[in-house]
Amino acid sequence: MLSFVLDAILLGLSLAFVFGFGAAFVTLIQTSIHRGFRPAAWFALGVNLNDVMMVMLCVMTSIQVVANGNHEMFLFSLGAGIILILFGIFTYTRKVKEDNFKGIKERTNEIIDENRENFKKDDDTPKWFVFLGKGFVLNLLNPFIWIFWFSTVAVTSGKMEGDKIKTLLFFAIMIGTCFCCDLLKAKLASFLQRFFNPHRIRIMNIVIGVGLVLGGIFFIVNGFVRFY
């Protein structure tokens, strides 16, 4: 049981800190800096609610595949491996837009606090459901999050041998971990925007891309060994 929980937590951390530095990350940081922690928390919740929806859809599909036998599971593992390899190649070659990671060295904490006070005084901050919906839709429109969940659910469902309750519990722990990490990102928004400059993001993309390609190869080989 301990290994089960640790695996879920580690995958949640991977989703938050390895796959989570795209458009949603930039928007989360900017929302926290310009609007405050609470709107950023609603945005993070919207992202994670979309993750829940995608997991439910992927789990229902993969459970049916598991029930059909080893041949279908091998094809599922093969598909997941190929997708990870393609995702890795894209991540490795992806260009970083410098406009999305401009530093905020010229902005002091006093200026940020003043901006937040102005938002409060003008009462122009959107309602909570606007941030919730923005997070949900932004995550929904990201095709690579679908790829991540498709691959992860395919492999995990195979390990759980089609046990729907155990699989859903696993992903509940995983998404809960990711949500806590997103809240931490919102709290540390100013520091993170200073730290993640284009050069560091580029290096991270290279490392992640290589890791995804190797992971895809592993899934294909492991699927062949296990199911043939």
HELIX and SHEET records of a PDB file:
HELIX    1   1 LEU A    2  PHE A   17  1                                  16    
HELIX    2   2 ALA A   23  ARG A   35  1                                  13    
HELIX    3   3 PHE A   37  ALA A   67  1                                  31    
HELIX    4   4 ASN A   70  THR A   93  1                                  24    
HELIX    5   5 GLU A   98  PHE A  101  5                                   4    
HELIX    6   6 ASN A  109  ASP A  122  1                                  14    
HELIX    7   7 TRP A  128  LEU A  140  1                                  13    
HELIX    8   8 PRO A  143  LYS A  159  1                                  17    
HELIX    9   9 LYS A  164  LYS A  187  1                                  24    
HELIX   10  10 ALA A  189  PHE A  195  1                                   7    
HELIX   11  11 PRO A  198  PHE A  227  1                                  30    
END                                                                             
